[in-house]
Amino acid sequence: MKKIGFIGLGVMGLGMAANLLRKGFEVAVYNRTPGKADALLALGAAELESPAAVARAADVVITMISNDASIREVYWGENGVFAGARSGSTLIDSSTISPTLAKELASASEALGAVFLDAPVTGSKPAAEGGTLVFMVGGNKDRIIEVEDVLLAMGRKIIPMGQNGSGSIAKLAHNTIVGINVVALSEGMAIAASGGIDGSAFLELVQSGGAASKAAEMKGPKLLEGDFDVQFSLELMLKDLRLSSVLSDSLNVPTPLLEASKSLFQIGDSMGLGALDMSSVGQAYEQWIGRKLSGKA
């Protein structure tokens, strides 16, 4: 069985690494913030001192990091992944990063005799914990097949997207839709609440008609209850929308809905909501209408 290295034990990475251990993989882990690995050590993980040490110990290295700058540090920094990566190994990044960076990582990996796959996921914290993530993967198709067992230990589906960078492009396009849907749900609930409609009744209508969506299913109850425990944070969605905006500009694609949604998430971030779940963007509407989206004053 392949030896796995896992770097980045945040909201998503912790659940992903735990599922690898439960499926019987030998897993070495590293996290920049101490203490995050404790639960995994109880499941049998080995904690190593650096990304380089993890890469030296692993056939497959998986990274789940928050942003481009942090990925550069983890891969190219002193004692980074590239300092320890073995020829023939597979390096998989499941973060949401720019397609340009994904291609840089692929080139640097190839120079070391390794193969890089950009494999971001859809599905937030519950899917990471439940092993039901969907991987959208850019890179060598034969190598994707070789690591199917690893990816399917953490998820339910793998969708090859094309050459390196295409996984990142697909994720940014996907999260553009997610961000727009969350804003659209909040706006519709704000209209209903302002008109005296009970939020629970309205959400039932949404889920029963043409407005039904995953956003309504997952975020509607959070908006009703004011429960903004993090599944996927507002600041990370804002980061993804900013990356998507840069990408769409480079592709010369007009994106008025993306830009409007990005502005709403920027407002939420300026309100101090960045560390909360992305559904907390609905609090901006509550401030504007002077009542809860649940319909309560």
MIKE-214202 format. One line per field, with one value per residue (C-alpha): residue number from 1; residue in three letters; x, y, z. Coordinates in steps of 0.02 Angstrom, whole numbers. Each point is the difference from the previous one (the first is absolute). Layout:
// MIKE-214202
nr <- NUM, ...
rest <- ALA, ...
c1 <- X, ...
c2 <- Y, ...
c3 <- Z, ...
***
This chain:
// MIKE-214202
nr <- 1, 2, 3, 4, 5, 6, 7, 8, 9, 10, 11, 12, 13, 14, 15, 16, 17, 18, 19, 20, 21, 22, 23, 24, 25, 26, 27, 28, 29, 30, 31, 32, 33, 34, 35, 36, 37, 38, 39, 40, 41, 42, 43, 44, 45, 46, 47, 48, 49, 50, 51, 52, 53, 54, 55, 56, 57, 58, 59, 60, 61, 62, 63, 64, 65, 66, 67, 68, 69, 70, 71, 72, 73, 74, 75, 76, 77, 78, 79, 80, 81, 82, 83, 84, 85, 86, 87, 88, 89, 90, 91, 92, 93, 94, 95, 96, 97, 98, 99, 100, 101, 102, 103, 104, 105, 106, 107, 108, 109, 110, 111, 112, 113, 114, 115, 116, 117, 118, 119, 120, 121, 122, 123, 124, 125, 126, 127, 128, 129, 130, 131, 132, 133, 134, 135, 136, 137, 138, 139, 140, 141, 142, 143, 144, 145, 146, 147, 148, 149, 150, 151, 152, 153, 154, 155, 156, 157, 158, 159, 160, 161, 162, 163, 164, 165, 166, 167, 168, 169, 170, 171, 172, 173, 174, 175, 176, 177, 178, 179, 180, 181, 182, 183, 184, 185, 186, 187, 188, 189, 190, 191, 192, 193, 194, 195, 196, 197, 198, 199, 200, 201, 202, 203, 204, 205, 206, 207, 208, 209, 210, 211, 212, 213, 214, 215, 216, 217, 218, 219, 220, 221, 222, 223, 224, 225, 226, 227, 228, 229, 230, 231, 232, 233, 234, 235, 236, 237, 238, 239, 240, 241, 242, 243, 244, 245, 246, 247, 248, 249, 250, 251, 252, 253, 254, 255, 256, 257, 258, 259, 260, 261, 262, 263, 264, 265, 266, 267, 268, 269, 270, 271, 272, 273, 274, 275, 276, 277, 278, 279, 280, 281, 282, 283, 284, 285, 286, 287, 288, 289, 290, 291, 292, 293, 294, 295, 296, 297
rest <- MET, LYS, LYS, ILE, GLY, PHE, ILE, GLY, LEU, GLY, VAL, MET, GLY, LEU, GLY, MET, ALA, ALA, ASN, LEU, LEU, ARG, LYS, GLY, PHE, GLU, VAL, ALA, VAL, TYR, ASN, ARG, THR, PRO, GLY, LYS, ALA, ASP, ALA, LEU, LEU, ALA, LEU, GLY, ALA, ALA, GLU, LEU, GLU, SER, PRO, ALA, ALA, VAL, ALA, ARG, ALA, ALA, ASP, VAL, VAL, ILE, THR, MET, ILE, SER, ASN, ASP, ALA, SER, ILE, ARG, GLU, VAL, TYR, TRP, GLY, GLU, ASN, GLY, VAL, PHE, ALA, GLY, ALA, ARG, SER, GLY, SER, THR, LEU, ILE, ASP, SER, SER, THR, ILE, SER, PRO, THR, LEU, ALA, LYS, GLU, LEU, ALA, SER, ALA, SER, GLU, ALA, LEU, GLY, ALA, VAL, PHE, LEU, ASP, ALA, PRO, VAL, THR, GLY, SER, LYS, PRO, ALA, ALA, GLU, GLY, GLY, THR, LEU, VAL, PHE, MET, VAL, GLY, GLY, ASN, LYS, ASP, ARG, ILE, ILE, GLU, VAL, GLU, ASP, VAL, LEU, LEU, ALA, MET, GLY, ARG, LYS, ILE, ILE, PRO, MET, GLY, GLN, ASN, GLY, SER, GLY, SER, ILE, ALA, LYS, LEU, ALA, HIS, ASN, THR, ILE, VAL, GLY, ILE, ASN, VAL, VAL, ALA, LEU, SER, GLU, GLY, MET, ALA, ILE, ALA, ALA, SER, GLY, GLY, ILE, ASP, GLY, SER, ALA, PHE, LEU, GLU, LEU, VAL, GLN, SER, GLY, GLY, ALA, ALA, SER, LYS, ALA, ALA, GLU, MET, LYS, GLY, PRO, LYS, LEU, LEU, GLU, GLY, ASP, PHE, ASP, VAL, GLN, PHE, SER, LEU, GLU, LEU, MET, LEU, LYS, ASP, LEU, ARG, LEU, SER, SER, VAL, LEU, SER, ASP, SER, LEU, ASN, VAL, PRO, THR, PRO, LEU, LEU, GLU, ALA, SER, LYS, SER, LEU, PHE, GLN, ILE, GLY, ASP, SER, MET, GLY, LEU, GLY, ALA, LEU, ASP, MET, SER, SER, VAL, GLY, GLN, ALA, TYR, GLU, GLN, TRP, ILE, GLY, ARG, LYS, LEU, SER, GLY, LYS, ALA
c1 <- 0, 63, 79, -89, 63, -130, 41, -131, -116, -130, -189, 12, 168, -31, -151, 84, 155, -109, -92, 165, 50, -168, 19, 165, 128, 163, -5, 135, -63, 63, -89, 77, -103, 48, -132, -112, 61, -48, -162, 90, 141, -133, -53, 178, 75, 183, 37, 159, 99, -14, -80, 166, -2, -179, 46, 151, -110, -144, -48, -143, 4, -165, -7, -154, 55, -96, 77, 132, 128, -10, 12, 160, 73, -47, 70, 147, 45, 146, -35, -148, -79, 118, 150, -57, -107, 53, 13, -154, -108, -168, -30, -183, -63, -182, 2, -88, 142, 29, 17, 166, 71, -66, 97, 157, -15, -19, 157, 103, -61, 44, 177, 19, -71, -164, -177, -113, -190, -107, -149, -110, -161, -182, -88, 38, 41, -140, 54, 184, -47, -121, 115, -123, 106, 3, 173, 21, 173, 122, 150, 58, -149, 102, 66, -177, -49, 151, -54, -187, 8, 73, -125, -149, 51, -43, -139, -139, 45, 149, -28, 152, -3, 147, 179, 82, -89, -170, -46, 33, -100, -147, 3, -1, -143, -93, 26, -57, -169, 1, 37, -134, -126, 32, -23, -157, -73, 36, -78, -158, -17, 22, -143, -112, 44, -31, -170, -49, 28, 59, 175, -30, -153, 94, 148, -120, -70, 174, 46, -164, 13, 113, 110, 56, 189, 139, 26, -179, 17, 163, -4, -186, -12, 158, -77, -162, 86, 143, 119, 160, 113, 127, -28, 88, 50, -52, 181, 43, -148, 54, 176, -72, -109, 150, 98, -147, -10, 184, -25, -155, 90, 144, -125, -95, -163, -128, -55, -122, -76, 171, 50, -161, 17, 182, -52, -128, 131, 119, -136, -20, 188, 3, -136, 119, -85, 150, 33, -183, -88, -27, -188, 32, -2, -187, 33, 34, -179, -65, 88, -75, -180, 3, -61, 56, -13, -106, -135, 19, 23
c2 <- 0, 175, 106, 167, 170, 129, 184, 124, -56, 137, -10, -112, -85, -76, -99, -52, -66, -90, -93, -57, -73, -84, -81, -77, 115, 40, 190, 124, 175, 177, 160, 172, 32, -121, -109, -27, -179, -67, -84, -81, -66, -94, -81, -54, 144, 48, 185, 59, 160, 79, -13, -67, -141, -44, -2, -113, -125, -7, -73, 125, 174, 94, 184, 93, 180, 163, 109, 24, 82, -142, -131, 83, -6, -183, -57, 117, 58, -61, -184, 9, -141, 24, -22, -177, -58, -167, -40, -98, 67, 85, 174, 47, 171, 6, 184, 133, 93, 98, -103, 90, -66, -175, 0, 63, -142, -125, 63, -1, -176, -64, 69, -110, -155, 12, 21, 141, -3, 151, -82, 124, -64, 45, -35, 94, -61, -131, -80, 0, -87, -120, -46, 62, 133, 17, 25, 101, -45, 79, -100, -165, -116, -159, 69, 47, -182, -56, 103, -36, -105, 146, 128, -116, -30, 183, 26, -76, 58, 50, 108, 23, 177, 0, 61, 77, 159, -61, -65, 173, 84, -117, 34, 188, -11, -115, 113, 149, -87, -46, 178, 72, -129, 43, 186, -35, -105, 137, 132, -101, -35, 185, 44, -132, 51, 184, -46, -89, -179, -129, -55, -185, 1, 96, -118, -147, 85, 31, -183, -54, 106, 65, 94, -163, -13, -78, 173, 3, -177, 30, 186, 36, -81, 93, 166, -40, -53, 126, -146, 50, -140, -21, -124, 114, 172, 167, 55, -155, 27, 180, -60, -120, 134, 115, -137, -32, 185, 3, -158, 66, 162, -99, -100, 158, -71, 129, -48, 128, -124, -54, 181, 40, -154, 37, 173, -76, -116, 148, 90, -153, -7, 185, -37, -121, -158, -73, -142, -54, -113, 80, 1, 140, 118, -2, 109, 144, -14, -13, 163, 84, -58, 16, -176, -181, -102, -121, 135, 45, 182
c3 <- 0, -42, 135, 13, 57, 48, 27, 62, 141, 0, -17, -153, 17, 170, -58, -162, 89, 127, -139, -76, 168, 23, -171, 54, -80, 87, 19, 50, 37, 22, 47, 20, 159, 140, 83, -151, -23, 171, -56, -147, 110, 98, -165, -38, -98, 15, 22, -87, 21, -173, -172, -66, 128, -49, -185, 33, 92, -125, -167, -12, 79, 22, 46, 61, 31, 6, -137, -135, 114, 126, -137, -65, 175, 26, -168, -33, 175, 104, 38, -119, -99, -148, 116, 39, -146, -71, -185, -52, 141, -24, 70, 17, 49, 53, 48, -103, -85, -160, -160, -32, 163, -37, -163, 88, 126, -142, -87, 160, 41, -173, 18, 155, -85, 96, -68, 59, 0, 40, 86, 92, 77, 14, 162, 160, 176, 13, -165, 53, 162, -84, -145, -132, -85, -190, -76, -161, -62, -123, -58, -72, -21, 28, 164, 53, -24, 102, 150, -12, 158, 97, -63, 23, 180, 26, -127, -103, -175, -107, -155, -114, -71, -120, 10, 153, 52, -58, 172, 70, -139, 30, 187, -23, -125, 120, 151, -100, -14, 185, 54, -114, 63, 183, -35, -104, 142, 127, -112, -30, 185, 36, -118, 79, 179, -40, -68, 160, -60, 125, -48, 28, -111, -134, 5, -19, -155, -71, 20, -80, -157, -136, 124, 83, 17, 103, 74, 63, 67, 93, 40, 18, 173, 56, -53, 91, 160, -2, 14, -89, 61, -140, -140, -123, 60, -73, -16, -102, -116, -23, -42, -130, -78, -13, -87, -116, -40, -51, -104, -89, -41, -75, -104, -50, 71, 60, 177, 71, 125, 61, 31, 91, 110, 35, 60, 118, 75, 17, 98, 111, 28, 45, 129, 87, -64, -91, 122, 3, -125, -170, 31, 126, -151, 34, 152, -117, -63, 178, 42, -153, 29, 190, 34, -4, -160, 103, -8, 183, 49
***
